[in-house]
Amino acid sequence: MHLCFGSFAMILINNGKNNAVTKVLVGKKLLGFISPDYLLEREDRYIYYFVEQERELPKELKFIMTDIPKLTEQFRNFLDENIKPNREHLINDLALLIREDVVLPEDTKERLLLLSGELALPEFLAELFVFAVDSAYNNNDGVKQRISRKRFNLLKEIHKAKNNKVLFDLAKLAITEQDVRSLTVCLDKMTNNIYMARTLVFLSQDEIFTEHPEYSDIFHTNFSGMDNNTYRYAVFKGCLEAGHFKEYPEQLLEPHMREYTNNRYTYDTLILLCELGLHRQIEQYRHLLTNRAYIRRLDAYLAERS
């Protein structure tokens, strides 16, 4: 599946209020939004092929839609005249089209899905239609940048966010965009250790973590601030298995192994170190176990492995 003129048109057709909302009608409407003059002397069969995705839009129809307010009004009228009153089904179909696109990168999909919640439906249709028409001509990066500059403000979205799942999605975008300020604000606003852990692991596995030292301070400050041992262990596991700290485990272990408040998780992390072949680090931190039962369990486990 691919987000393009034809697939966008078919979703509108499938959500039509009656049988009069045909491929030719919708095709003509959408092509008319781009360039009314283009429809002059065009046969219905010609329009039909565009909706069937059998023909690429001509180059002269790409990158010419710049008046988003006008296009928004056109879609508002189109919705009132042709689409079923229940618009939730239409939004769900568009979201599914975005998610299942086989070409779009994940960060672009996330951006478009977040716009679907930020904008009123007519404006979202206008933005998505421009994207569908433009990106089909191998200009995804340019369209992505246009949406990023014009329609998407990370800090604004972070301040509006009301749950940690949304904040996690925004944090990933901030990492992808290398937006240090937005990432810092996002992490400060998080209240759930689950999503905090996922964000820190995601950050440590992104190449920018090694390339830009400022992300190290963000990581270590927020990791030290976590107060749940279960998700603290999840950070150790995710970070040591892949990314920056897989190559430099001591940079993670030295500042944070002592921050556990329970012998169980210190033990679990020592076992993890053994599974990852970090035997020198086991000897370096095994003294942090203070419970005799866990000390005996670790000794027995290591004896079996020797």
C-alpha positions in Angstrom: 0.0 0.0 0.0 1.2 3.5 -0.8 -0.1 6.9 0.0 -0.7 8.6 -3.4 -3.4 10.3 -5.4 -5.2 7.1 -6.2 -5.2 5.6 -2.7 -6.2 8.9 -1.1 -9.1 9.1 -3.6 -10.3 5.6 -3.0 -10.6 6.2 0.7 -12.8 9.2 0.0 -14.9 7.0 -2.3 -15.2 4.2 0.2 -16.6 6.8 2.7 -19.0 8.4 0.3 -22.5 9.1 1.5 -24.1 7.3 -1.5 -23.5 5.6 -4.8 -23.2 8.9 -6.6 -19.8 9.4 -5.1 -18.0 7.6 -7.9 -14.3 7.3 -9.0 -14.9 9.8 -11.7 -16.6 12.3 -9.5 -13.9 12.2 -6.8 -11.1 12.1 -9.3 -12.5 15.2 -11.0 -12.9 17.0 -7.7 -9.4 16.3 -6.6 -7.8 17.1 -9.9 -9.8 20.3 -9.9 -8.4 21.2 -6.5 -4.9 21.0 -8.1 -5.6 22.7 -11.4 -9.1 23.4 -12.7 -7.8 24.0 -16.2 -6.3 20.6 -16.3 -9.7 19.0 -16.6 -10.7 20.8 -19.8 -11.3 18.3 -22.6 -10.3 15.3 -20.4 -12.4 12.2 -20.8 -13.9 10.4 -17.8 -11.8 7.3 -18.7 -8.7 9.4 -18.3 -9.8 10.6 -14.8 -10.7 7.0 -13.9 -7.2 5.7 -14.5 -5.7 8.2 -12.0 -8.0 6.9 -9.3 -7.2 3.3 -10.2 -3.5 4.1 -9.7 -2.7 3.0 -13.2 -1.2 6.3 -14.2 1.1 8.7 -12.4 0.1 12.3 -12.1 1.9 14.5 -14.7 4.8 16.5 -13.3 3.1 19.7 -14.1 0.5 18.9 -11.4 3.0 18.5 -8.6 4.2 21.1 -6.2 1.7 23.7 -7.3 -0.7 23.6 -4.3 0.5 26.2 -1.8 -2.8 27.8 -0.6 -3.6 25.5 2.3 -6.5 27.7 3.6 -8.2 27.6 0.2 -7.7 23.9 -0.1 -9.0 23.4 3.4 -12.2 25.2 2.5 -12.5 23.1 -0.7 -12.3 19.9 1.4 -14.8 21.3 3.9 -17.3 21.7 1.1 -16.4 18.3 -0.3 -17.0 16.6 3.0 -20.4 18.3 3.5 -21.5 17.3 0.0 -20.1 13.8 -0.5 -18.9 12.1 2.8 -20.9 10.2 5.4 -21.7 12.2 8.5 -19.7 9.8 10.7 -16.2 11.1 10.0 -14.4 8.8 12.5 -14.3 5.9 10.0 -12.7 8.2 7.4 -10.0 9.3 9.8 -9.3 5.6 10.8 -9.0 4.7 7.1 -6.5 7.5 6.5 -4.5 6.5 9.5 -4.4 2.9 8.3 -3.2 4.1 4.9 -0.4 6.0 6.5 0.7 3.2 8.8 0.7 0.6 6.0 2.6 2.7 3.5 5.5 0.6 2.3 7.7 3.6 1.3 7.4 6.2 4.0 9.9 6.2 6.8 8.6 5.7 10.3 9.3 9.2 11.6 7.3 10.6 8.6 4.4 8.3 9.4 4.5 9.4 13.1 4.5 13.0 12.0 1.4 12.6 9.7 -0.5 10.6 12.4 0.1 13.3 14.9 -1.1 15.9 12.5 -4.4 13.9 12.2 -5.0 14.5 15.9 -3.8 18.2 15.8 -5.8 19.5 12.8 -9.5 19.7 12.1 -10.5 17.1 9.5 -10.7 19.5 6.4 -7.3 21.0 7.1 -5.7 17.5 7.7 -7.2 16.4 4.4 -5.7 19.4 2.7 -2.2 18.7 4.2 -2.3 15.0 3.5 -3.5 15.5 -0.1 -0.6 17.9 -0.8 1.7 15.3 0.8 0.3 12.4 -1.2 0.5 14.3 -4.5 4.0 15.7 -3.9 5.7 12.7 -2.3 4.7 10.3 -5.1 7.3 12.1 -7.2 10.3 11.2 -5.0 10.2 14.4 -3.1 9.4 12.9 0.3 12.2 14.7 2.1 11.2 18.1 0.8 7.5 17.5 1.7 8.6 16.3 5.1 10.6 19.5 5.7 7.6 21.6 4.5 5.3 20.0 7.0 7.9 20.2 9.7 8.4 23.9 9.2 4.9 24.9 8.5 2.6 22.6 10.4 4.5 20.9 13.2 5.9 22.5 16.3 7.3 20.0 18.7 7.3 22.2 21.7 3.7 23.1 21.1 2.7 19.5 20.8 4.7 18.5 23.9 2.9 21.2 26.0 -0.4 20.0 24.6 0.2 16.3 25.3 -1.9 14.8 28.1 -0.5 11.3 28.4 2.9 9.6 28.4 2.3 7.5 25.3 2.0 10.7 23.2 5.0 12.2 25.0 7.0 9.1 24.1 6.1 9.5 20.4 7.1 13.1 20.5 10.3 12.3 22.3 11.3 10.0 19.4 10.5 12.7 17.0 12.7 15.1 19.0 15.6 12.6 18.8 15.1 12.2 15.1 15.0 15.9 14.6 18.0 16.4 16.9 16.0 18.9 18.9 17.6 18.9 22.3 15.3 21.5 23.9 12.1 19.6 22.9 13.6 16.3 24.1 14.5 17.9 27.5 11.0 19.4 28.0 9.4 16.1 26.9 11.3 14.0 29.4 10.7 16.6 32.2 7.0 16.2 31.5 6.9 12.4 31.6 5.5 10.9 34.7 5.6 7.2 33.8 8.7 5.1 34.2 7.6 2.8 31.4 7.8 5.5 28.7 10.8 7.1 30.3 12.7 3.8 30.0 11.6 3.3 26.4 12.7 6.9 25.6 16.2 6.5 27.2 16.8 3.2 25.4 15.7 4.7 22.1 18.0 7.6 22.6 21.0 5.4 23.5 20.5 3.3 20.3 20.3 6.3 18.0 23.6 7.4 16.3 23.2 10.9 17.5 23.9 9.7 21.1 27.5 9.0 20.2 27.8 12.0 17.8 26.5 14.7 20.1 27.8 14.8 23.8 24.9 16.9 25.1 22.6 13.8 24.8 24.7 12.0 27.4 23.9 14.6 30.1 20.2 14.3 29.3 20.3 10.5 29.4 22.2 10.2 32.7 20.2 12.9 34.5 16.9 11.3 33.6 18.1 7.7 34.3 19.3 8.7 37.8 15.8 10.3 38.3 13.9 7.1 37.7 12.4 5.7 40.9 11.2 2.2 39.7 13.6 -0.6 39.8 11.7 -2.7 37.2 12.1 -0.1 34.5 15.6 0.8 35.6 16.5 -2.7 34.9 14.7 -2.4 31.5 17.0 0.5 30.7 20.1 -1.5 31.6 19.0 -4.4 29.4 17.9 -2.4 26.4 21.1 -0.2 26.5 23.6 -3.0 27.0 22.1 -5.2 24.3 22.3 -2.6 21.5 23.5 0.9 20.7 26.2 3.1 22.3 26.4 1.3 25.7 26.9 -2.1 24.1 30.2 -0.8 23.0 30.9 1.2 26.1 29.2 -0.6 29.0 31.2 1.0 31.7 29.8 4.4 30.8 26.4 3.1 31.9 27.4 0.8 34.8 29.7 3.0 36.7 27.3 5.9 37.3 24.1 3.8 37.8 24.7 0.4 39.2 24.6 1.8 42.7 21.3 3.4 42.2 19.2 0.3 42.7 17.3 0.1 45.9 16.7 -3.6 45.9 19.1 -6.6 45.8 16.8 -8.4 43.4 17.5 -6.0 40.5 21.2 -5.8 41.3 21.3 -9.5 41.0 19.3 -9.6 37.8 21.6 -7.0 36.2 24.7 -9.1 37.3 23.1 -12.1 35.6 22.5 -10.0 32.5 26.2 -9.0 32.5 27.1 -12.7 32.6 24.7 -13.5 29.7 26.3 -10.7 27.7 29.8 -11.9 28.4 30.8 -8.9 30.6 32.6 -11.0 33.2 35.1 -8.3 34.3 32.1 -6.0 35.1 30.5 -8.8 37.2 33.6 -8.9 39.4 33.6 -5.2 39.6 30.0 -4.8 40.9 29.2 -8.0 42.6 30.1 -6.4 46.0 26.9 -4.3 45.6 24.9 -7.3 46.6 24.2 -7.1 50.4 21.6 -9.8 50.8 23.2 -13.2 51.7 20.5 -15.2 49.7 21.3 -13.3 46.5 25.0 -13.6 47.1 24.7 -17.4 47.4 22.5 -17.5 44.3 25.0 -15.5 42.3 27.9 -17.7 43.4 25.9 -20.8 42.5 25.0 -19.4 39.0 28.6 -18.3 38.2 29.9 -21.7 39.4 27.5 -23.5 37.0 28.8 -21.3 34.2 32.5 -21.8 34.9 
